[in-house]
Amino acid sequence: SHITCLDAFILSFCSHDTGTYEEKNGLLSQWRAYSGGGGYRITFDTKELAKTLSKEINEKFFVTLGIRQVVYADGGMEIERIFPELVRTISIYIRSSLLGIPVENEGNGVRDLLEAATTIKHQAFREEQEVRIVALAGGIDLLKENQKMSPGHNFGKVVQIHVRQTKRGTLRYVAVPHKATGMLPITEVLVGPSVDQNSNYENARRLSGGRFRVERSDTPLIVSE
C-alpha cells in the first residue's frame, strides 16, 4: 500500500579526503562494526550516481532525492544558518496557529522537517564524514493533491515501496534503478581485514570482471584470544 504523505529513506556512505589513510584503507570502526570480519568497501562514482538520481526524480514522485553531506550536531551548529527554510516554515506555522490563519503549502513543512531530520547526526560519529542519499517519496494522496493544484504538470509515478525481512525485522526500502546496462557505477572494491583476505580478494577480482579496481586494505585484523 502507498503512504499518504511522505516517507523518508536513507543510504549512508563514508567519505574521506583523497590521500588519507582512511580513504585508501577504510575506517577501522566501520570494519569492526559492519564487516563481520570479512567485508568489502564499495566505492562509487559520485557524478554517475548523481546523474542516476537526477533521472529518477524526473520520472518518479520524489519530493526530494539527492546526495547531501551530514551535519554533525555539536555546540557550533546553527539551525537558522543550516536549515533556513525549516525555521521560516516553523515561524509561519506558529504565527498562523496563533492568528487562526490557514497555512498555504502545508506539505512543505513536513518536507522541510524531514530534510533536516535526515541530515543531522550525533557529533560522536564525526570520524565517518558521512554522506547520504536521502529520498523523500511522495504517496498517492500527496500526488493527487499536487495534481489538483497543478493540473497538466507531470509529477511522475508514485514510488513503489518494497519490503524484505532482515535479522532486525521488516525493512522497507525503495529501489533506484541504475544504468540500462545493469551496471552500478563502481570504481573500486576494497577487501577488508580478514583471516581470509586473500581468498576474498580473489573472489572480488573474479566478480569484478575487470570493470573496476580491487585492492586490499592494509588495516590489520585484531582477533580476540
PAZAPA-4460 file (N, C-alpha, C; in steps of 0.05 Angstrom, whole numbers, plus 32768, in hexadecimal, padded with zeros to 4 digits):
% residues 225
    n_x    n_y    n_z   ca_x   ca_y   ca_z    c_x    c_y    c_z   seq   type   mol
   8011   7FE8   8000   8000   8000   8000   8011   8019   8000     1      S     A
   8007   802F   7FF5   8016   8047   7FF4   8011   8059   800C     2      H     A
   8025   8068   8014   8023   807A   802A   8013   8092   8020     3      I     A
   8008   80A1   8033   7FF7   80B7   802C   8005   80D2   802A     4      T     A
   801D   80D4   8035   802B   80EE   8035   8048   80EA   802B     5      C     A
   805B   80E9   803D   8077   80E5   8035   8083   80CF   8046     6      L     A
   8096   80C1   803A   80A5   80AD   8048   80C2   80B1   8042     7      D     A
   80D3   80B0   8057   80F0   80B6   8054   8100   809C   8054     8      A     A
   8113   809C   8041   8126   8085   803E   8142   8090   803D     9      F     A
   8155   8082   8049   8171   808C   804A   8184   8075   8042    10      I     A
   8198   807C   8032   81AE   806A   802C   81C8   8079   8034    11      L     A
   81D7   806D   8046   81EF   807B   8051   8209   8072   8046    12      S     A
   821C   8085   8043   8237   807F   803A   824B   808E   804B    13      F     A
   8263   8083   804D   8279   8092   8059   8287   80A2   8043    14      C     A
   8293   80B8   8049   82A3   80C7   8036   82BB   80D2   8044    15      S     A
   82D2   80D0   8037   82EB   80DA   8043   82FC   80E7   802D    16      H     A
   830C   80FB   8036   831D   810A   8023   8330   80F7   8014    17      D     A
   8334   80FD   7FFB   8346   80EE   7FEA   8363   80EE   7FF6    18      T     A
   836F   80D7   7FF7   838A   80D6   8001   838D   80CF   801E    19      G     A
   8377   80CF   802D   8378   80C8   8049   8378   80A9   804D    20      T     A
   8381   80A0   8064   8382   8084   806A   8366   8078   8067    21      Y     A
   8351   8086   8072   8336   807C   8072   832B   8079   8055    22      E     A
   8333   808C   8044   8329   808B   8029   8335   8073   801A    23      E     A
   834E   806C   8021   835B   8055   8014   8354   803B   8020    24      K     A
   8350   803A   803B   834E   8020   8049   8333   801C   8057    25      N     A
   8322   8030   8057   8309   802D   8066   830B   8035   8083    26      G     A
   82F5   8039   8090   82F4   8042   80AB   82F2   802A   80BE    27      L     A
   8304   8028   80D1   8305   8011   80E3   82EB   800C   80F1    28      L     A
   82DE   8021   80FB   82C4   801D   8109   82AF   8010   80F7    29      S     A
   82B0   8017   80DD   829C   800B   80CA   82A2   7FEE   80C4    30      Q     A
   82BC   7FE7   80C2   82C3   7FCB   80BE   82BA   7FBB   80D6    31      W     A
   82BE   7FC5   80EE   82B6   7FB7   8106   8298   7FB4   8109    32      R     A
   828A   7FCA   8103   826D   7FCA   8108   825D   7FBC   80F3    33      A     A
   8266   7FBC   80DA   8254   7FB3   80C4   825F   7F9C   80B3    34      Y     A
   827A   7F97   80B4   8284   7F84   80A0   8282   7F67   80A9    35      S     A
   827E   7F63   80C3   827C   7F47   80CD   8296   7F38   80CA    36      G     A
   82AC   7F46   80C9   82C6   7F38   80C6   82CC   7F2E   80AA    37      G     A
   82BE   7F39   8096   82C4   7F30   807B   82B5   7F40   8066    38      G     A
   82B2   7F5A   806A   82A1   7F6A   8059   82B1   7F78   8043    39      G     A
   82A2   7F89   8034   82AD   7F98   801D   82A3   7FB5   801F    40      Y     A
   82B3   7FC7   8015   82AA   7FE3   8011   82A7   7FE8   7FF4    41      R     A
   828F   7FF2   7FEC   828A   7FF8   7FD0   828B   8016   7FCC    42      I     A
   829B   801F   7FB9   829D   803B   7FB2   828E   8041   7F98    43      T     A
   827D   8055   7F98   826D   805C   7F81   8276   8076   7F74    44      F     A
   8271   8079   7F5B   8275   8092   7F4C   825F   80A5   7F53    45      D     A
   8265   80B9   7F63   8250   80CB   7F6E   8241   80DA   7F57    46      T     A
   8250   80E3   7F43   8242   80F1   7F2D   822E   80DF   7F1E    47      K     A
   8236   80C6   7F1A   8223   80B4   7F0D   820B   80AE   7F1F    48      E     A
   820F   80AB   7F39   81F9   80A7   7F4B   81E6   80BF   7F4A    49      L     A
   81F1   80D7   7F4A   81E1   80F0   7F48   81D0   80F0   7F2F    50      A     A
   81DC   80E7   7F19   81CD   80E7   7EFF   81B5   80D4   7F01    51      K     A
   81BA   80BD   7F0E   81A5   80A9   7F11   818E   80B4   7F22    52      T     A
   8195   80C2   7F38   8181   80CD   7F4A   8171   80E4   7F3C    53      L     A
   817F   80F4   7F2C   8172   8109   7F1D   815E   80FE   7F09    54      S     A
   8165   80E9   7EFC   8153   80DC   7EE9   813A   80D0   7EF8    55      K     A
   8140   80C5   7F0F   812B   80B7   7F1E   8116   80CB   7F29    56      E     A
   8120   80E3   7F32   810D   80F6   7F3D   80FC   8103   7F28    57      I     A
   8105   8101   7F0F   80F4   810B   7EF9   80DF   80F8   7EF0    58      N     A
   80E2   80DE   7EF8   80D0   80CA   7EEF   80BD   80C0   7F06    59      E     A
   80C6   80C3   7F1F   80B6   80B9   7F35   80AF   80D1   7F48    60      K     A
   809B   80CC   7F59   8091   80E1   7F6B   80A1   80E2   7F84    61      F     A
   80BA   80EB   7F82   80CB   80F1   7F99   80C9   810E   7F9F    62      F     A
   80C3   8115   7FB7   80C3   8131   7FBF   80E0   813B   7FC2    63      V     A
   80F1   8128   7FCC   810E   812D   7FCE   811C   8113   7FC7    64      T     A
   8131   8116   7FB7   8143   80FF   7FB1   815E   810A   7FA9    65      L     A
   8171   8107   7FBB   818B   8112   7FB5   81A0   810A   7FC9    66      G     A
   81B9   8112   7FC3   81D0   810C   7FD4   81D6   8124   7FE6    67      I     A
   81DA   8120   7FFF   81DF   8136   8011   81F3   812E   8027    68      R     A
   8202   8142   8030   8215   813E   8046   8206   813F   8061    69      Q     A
   820D   812D   8072   8201   812C   808D   820B   8144   809D    70      V     A
   81F9   814F   80AE   8200   8165   80C0   8202   8159   80DC    71      V     A
   8219   815C   80E9   821C   8151   8104   8214   8165   8119    72      Y     A
   8203   815B   812B   81F7   816D   813F   820A   8172   8156    73      A     A
   821A   8187   8153   822C   818F   8169   8224   81AB   8173    74      D     A
   8233   81B6   8185   822C   81D0   8190   822C   81E7   817D    75      G     A
   823A   81E4   8166   823B   81FA   8153   8226   81F8   813D    76      G     A
   8215   81E5   813E   8201   81E2   8129   81EB   81F7   812C    77      M     A
   81E6   8206   8116   81D1   821B   8117   81BB   8213   8104    78      E     A
   81A4   820C   8110   818D   8203   8100   8184   8218   80EC    79      I     A
   8185   8231   80F5   817C   8247   80E3   818D   8249   80CA    80      E     A
   81A6   8243   80CC   81B8   8245   80B5   81B7   822C   80A4    81      R     A
   81B5   8215   80B0   81B6   81FC   80A1   819C   81F5   8094    82      I     A
   8186   81FA   80A3   816B   81F4   8099   8159   820C   809A    83      F     A
   815F   8221   808A   814F   8239   808B   8132   8235   8083    84      P     A
   812D   8223   806F   8112   821F   8066   8101   8212   807C    85      E     A
   810D   8200   808C   80FE   81F3   80A2   80F7   8208   80B7    86      L     A
   810A   8219   80BE   8104   822E   80D2   80EE   8241   80C8    87      V     A
   80F0   8248   80AF   80DB   825A   80A3   80C0   824D   80A4    88      R     A
   80BF   8233   809C   80A6   8224   809C   809A   8222   80B8    89      T     A
   80AA   821B   80CC   80A1   8219   80E7   8095   8234   80F1    90      I     A
   80A3   824A   80EA   8099   8264   80F2   807E   826A   80E6    91      S     A
   807A   8262   80CD   8060   8266   80C0   804B   8255   80CD    92      I     A
   8051   823C   80D5   803E   822A   80E2   8036   8236   80FD    93      Y     A
   8049   823F   810C   8043   824A   8127   8031   8263   8124    94      I     A
   8039   8275   8112   802A   828E   810E   800D   8288   8105    95      R     A
   800B   8275   80F2   7FF0   826E   80E7   7FDF   8261   80FC    96      S     A
   7FEC   8251   810D   7FDD   8243   8123   7FD3   8257   8137    97      S     A
   7FE3   826B   813E   7FDB   827F   8152   7FC5   8291   8147    98      L     A
   7FC6   8297   812D   7FB3   82A9   8121   7F9B   829B   8115    99      L     A
   7F9C   8280   8114   7F86   8270   8109   7F84   8273   80EB   100      G     A
   7F9C   8277   80DE   7F9C   827A   80C1   7FA4   825F   80B4   101      I     A
   7F97   8256   809F   7F9E   823D   8092   7FBB   8240   8086   102      P     A
   7FC9   822A   8087   7FE4   8229   807C   7FE4   8220   805F   103      V     A
   7FF1   822F   804E   7FF3   8227   8032   800B   8214   802F   104      E     A
   8009   8202   801B   801E   81EF   8016   8026   81E0   802F   105      N     A
   8013   81D5   803C   8017   81C7   8056   802C   81B1   8054   106      E     A
   802C   81A3   803D   803F   818D   8039   805C   8195   803A   107      G     A
   8062   81AE   8034   807D   81B8   8035   8089   81B5   8051   108      N     A
   8079   81B9   8065   8082   81B7   8081   808C   819B   8087   109      G     A
   807E   8187   807E   8086   816B   8083   80A0   8165   8073   110      V     A
   80A1   816F   805A   80B9   816B   804A   80D1   8178   8057   111      R     A
   80CF   8191   8060   80E5   819F   806C   80EF   8191   8085   112      D     A
   80DC   8188   8095   80E3   817A   80AE   80F1   8160   80A9   113      L     A
   80E8   8150   8095   80F4   8137   808F   8110   813B   8082   114      L     A
   8113   8150   8072   812D   8156   8066   8142   815C   807C   115      E     A
   8139   816B   8090   814B   8171   80A6   8151   8159   80B7   116      A     A
   813C   814A   80BE   813E   8132   80CF   8150   811D   80C3   117      A     A
   8150   811A   80A9   815F   8105   809B   817C   810F   8095   118      T     A
   8183   8127   809E   819E   8132   8099   81AE   8134   80B2   119      T     A
   81A2   8136   80C9   81B0   813A   80E3   81B8   8120   80EF   120      I     A
   81D0   811F   80FB   81DA   8107   8109   81EA   810F   8121   121      K     A
   81EB   80FE   8135   81FA   8103   814E   8218   8108   8147   122      H     A
   8224   811B   8155   823F   8123   8150   8254   810C   8155   123      Q     A
   824C   80F8   8165   825F   80E2   816B   8266   80D2   8152   124      A     A
   8256   80D5   813D   825B   80C6   8124   826A   80D6   810F   125      F     A
   8275   80EC   8117   8282   80FF   8104   8298   80F2   80F3   126      R     A
   82A6   80DE   80FF   82BC   80D2   80F1   82B3   80C4   80D7   127      E     A
   829A   80BE   80D5   828F   80B1   80BD   828E   80C3   80A5   128      E     A
   828C   80DE   80AA   8289   80F1   8095   8273   80E8   8081   129      Q     A
   825C   80E3   808D   8247   80D5   807E   823A   80E7   8068   130      E     A
   8234   80DA   8052   8224   80E5   803D   820C   80D3   8039   131      V     A
   81F5   80DE   8034   81DD   80CE   8031   81CE   80D3   8017   132      R     A
   81C2   80BE   800D   81AD   80C2   7FF9   8193   80C2   8008   133      I     A
   8185   80D8   8006   816B   80DB   8014   8155   80DC   8000   134      V     A
   8141   80CB   8004   812A   80CA   7FF2   8110   80CE   8002   135      A     A
   8101   80E3   7FFB   80E7   80E7   8007   80D2   80E0   7FF2   136      L     A
   80C6   80C8   7FF5   80B4   80BE   7FE2   8097   80C7   7FE8   137      A     A
   808B   80D3   7FD4   806F   80DD   7FD8   805B   80C7   7FD4   138      G     A
   8046   80C7   7FE4   8031   80B2   7FE2   801B   80BA   7FCF   139      G     A
   8008   80A9   7FCB   7FF3   80AD   7FB7   7FE1   80C4   7FBE   140      I     A
   7FDB   80C8   7FD8   7FCA   80DF   7FDF   7FD8   80FA   7FDA   141      D     A
   7FF2   80FB   7FDF   8000   8114   7FDA   8002   8119   7FBC   142      L     A
   8006   8104   7FAD   8007   8106   7F90   7FED   8111   7F85   143      L     A
   7FD6   8106   7F8E   7FBC   8110   7F85   7FB8   812D   7F8C   144      K     A
   7FC1   8135   7FA4   7FBE   8151   7FAD   7FCE   8163   7F9B   145      E     A
   7FE6   815B   7F95   7FF7   816B   7F83   7FEC   816D   7F67   146      N     A
   7FE1   8157   7F5D   7FD5   8157   7F43   7FBD   816A   7F42   147      Q     A
   7FAE   816B   7F58   7F97   817C   7F59   7F9F   819A   7F59   148      K     A
   7FB6   819F   7F67   7FBF   81BB   7F68   7FCD   81C4   7F4F   149      M     A
   7FD9   81B1   7F41   7FE8   81B7   7F28   7FE0   81A4   7F12   150      S     A
   7FC7   81A6   7F08   7FBE   8194   7EF3   7FD0   8196   7EDA   151      P     A
   7FD6   8180   7ECE   7FE6   8180   7EB6   8003   817C   7EBB   152      G     A
   800C   8180   7ED4   8028   817D   7EDA   802E   815F   7EDF   153      H     A
   8044   8156   7ED4   804B   8139   7ED7   805C   8136   7EF0   154      N     A
   8051   812A   7F05   805F   8126   7F1E   806D   810B   7F1E   155      F     A
   8069   80FB   7F0A   8075   80E0   7F09   8064   80CC   7F18   156      G     A
   806E   80B3   7F18   805F   809D   7F25   8065   809C   7F43   157      K     A
   8052   8092   7F51   8056   808D   7F6E   806C   8078   7F72   158      V     A
   807D   807E   7F84   8094   806C   7F89   808B   8052   7F97   159      V     A
   8093   803C   7F8C   808C   8022   7F98   809E   801D   7FB0   160      Q     A
   8091   8015   7FC6   80A0   800F   7FDE   80A1   7FF1   7FE2   161      I     A
   80B9   7FE6   7FE4   80BD   7FC9   7FE6   80C1   7FC2   8003   162      H     A
   80BD   7FA8   8009   80C0   7F9E   8024   80D0   7F84   8024   163      V     A
   80E3   7F81   8036   80F1   7F68   8039   80F7   7F63   8057   164      R     A
   80FC   7F4A   805E   8101   7F43   8079   811F   7F42   807F   165      Q     A
   8128   7F4D   8095   8144   7F4C   809D   8146   7F41   80B9   166      T     A
   815E   7F3F   80C3   8162   7F35   80DF   8156   7F48   80F3   167      K     A
   8154   7F61   80EC   8149   7F76   80FE   812C   7F7B   80FA   168      R     A
   811F   7F6B   80E8   8103   7F6E   80E4   80FC   7F76   80C7   169      G     A
   80E5   7F82   80C3   80DC   7F8A   80A8   80EA   7FA3   809F   170      T     A
   80F4   7FA3   8087   8101   7FBA   807C   80F1   7FC4   8064   171      L     A
   80EA   7FDE   8064   80DC   7FEB   804D   80F2   7FFB   803E   172      R     A
   80F1   7FF9   8024   8105   8007   8014   80FA   800E   7FF8   173      Y     A
   8108   8021   7FEB   8102   8028   7FCF   811A   8020   7FBF   174      V     A
   8115   8018   7FA6   812A   8010   7F94   812E   8025   7F7E   175      A     A
   8146   8030   7F7D   814C   8044   7F69   815B   8035   7F52   176      V     A
   814F   8033   7F3B   815C   8024   7F25   8176   8032   7F1D   177      P     A
   8189   8021   7F14   81A2   802C   7F0A   81A1   802C   7EEB   178      H     A
   81B7   802E   7EDE   81B8   8030   7EC1   81AB   8018   7EB3   179      K     A
   81A3   801E   7E9A   8195   8009   7E8B   81A7   7FF0   7E87   180      A     A
   81C2   7FF4   7E8A   81D4   7FDD   7E87   81D2   7FCB   7E9F   181      T     A
   81C6   7FD4   7EB5   81C4   7FC4   7ECC   81DC   7FC5   7EDE   182      G     A
   81EF   7FD6   7ED8   8208   7FD8   7EE8   8207   7FF1   7EF9   183      M     A
   820C   7FED   7F13   820E   8004   7F25   8229   8012   7F20   184      L     A
   822B   802C   7F25   8243   803B   7F1F   8258   8037   7F35   185      P     A
   8262   801E   7F37   8276   8017   7F4B   8292   801D   7F40   186      I     A
   82A3   802A   7F4F   82BE   8030   7F46   82D3   801E   7F54   187      T     A
   82CC   8015   7F6C   82DF   8004   7F7B   82D1   7FF3   7F90   188      E     A
   82DC   7FDC   7F95   82D4   7FCB   7FAC   82EC   7FC7   7FBD   189      V     A
   82EA   7FCE   7FD6   8300   7FCA   7FE9   82FA   7FB2   7FFB   190      L     A
   830C   7F9F   7FFB   8308   7F87   800B   8312   7F8C   8028   191      V     A
   8300   7F89   803B   8305   7F90   8056   8317   7F7C   8065   192      G     A
   8320   7F83   807D   8331   7F72   808D   8322   7F58   8094   193      P     A
   8330   7F42   8091   8323   7F28   8096   8339   7F12   8095   194      S     A
   8334   7EFD   80A3   8346   7EE6   80A2   8344   7ED9   8086   195      V     A
   832E   7EDF   8077   832A   7ED5   805C   832D   7EEB   8047   196      D     A
   833D   7EFF   804D   833F   7F16   803B   8348   7F0F   801F   197      Q     A
   835B   7EFD   801D   8365   7EF5   8003   8350   7EE8   7FF2   198      N     A
   8341   7ED5   7FFE   832C   7EC7   7FEE   8315   7EDB   7FE8   199      S     A
   830F   7EED   7FFB   82FB   7F02   7FF6   8303   7F14   7FDF   200      N     A
   831D   7F1A   7FDE   8328   7F2A   7FC8   8324   7F1C   7FAD   201      Y     A
   832A   7F03   7FAC   8328   7EF4   7F93   830A   7EF3   7F8B   202      E     A
   82F8   7EEF   7F9E   82DC   7EEE   7F98   82D2   7F09   7F8C   203      N     A
   82DC   7F1F   7F98   82D4   7F39   7F8F   82DF   7F3E   7F73   204      A     A
   82F7   7F36   7F6E   8303   7F3A   7F53   82F3   7F2A   7F3E   205      R     A
   82EB   7F12   7F45   82DC   7F02   7F32   82C1   7F0E   7F2C   206      R     A
   82B3   7F18   7F41   8299   7F25   7F3D   829B   7F3F   7F2E   207      L     A
   82B1   7F4D   7F31   82B4   7F67   7F24   82B5   7F65   7F06   208      S     A
   82C0   7F4F   7EFC   82C2   7F4C   7EDF   82D3   7F62   7ED2   209      G     A
   82E4   7F6E   7EE2   82F5   7F83   7ED8   82E8   7F9E   7ED5   210      G     A
   82CF   7FA1   7EDF   82C0   7FBA   7EDC   82C9   7FD0   7EEF   211      R     A
   82D5   7FC7   7F06   82DE   7FDB   7F1A   82F6   7FCF   7F29   212      F     A
   8304   7FE1   7F37   831C   7FD9   7F46   8314   7FC8   7F5F   213      R     A
   8325   7FB6   7F66   8322   7FA7   7F7F   833C   7FA9   7F8E   214      V     A
   833A   7FB3   7FA7   8352   7FB7   7FB7   834E   7FAB   7FD3   215      E     A
   8364   7FA7   7FE1   8363   7F9D   7FFD   8367   7FB4   8010   216      R     A
   8359   7FB4   8026   835E   7FC7   803C   8376   7FBF   804B   217      S     A
   8387   7FD3   8053   839E   7FCD   8063   8398   7FCC   8081   218      D     A
   8380   7FD3   8088   8378   7FD2   80A4   8379   7FB6   80AF   219      T     A
   8387   7FB1   80C6   838A   7F96   80D0   8370   7F8C   80DE   220      P     A
   836D   7F72   80DD   8357   7F66   80EB   8360   7F5E   8107   221      L     A
   8352   7F67   811B   8358   7F60   8137   8344   7F4C   8141   222      I     A
   834D   7F34   8147   833C   7F1E   8150   833F   7F1B   816E   223      V     A
   8329   7F1C   817D   832A   7F18   819A   8331   7EFC   81A1   224      S     A
   8341   7EF9   81B6   8349   7EDE   81BE   8332   7ED0   81CC   225      E     A
***
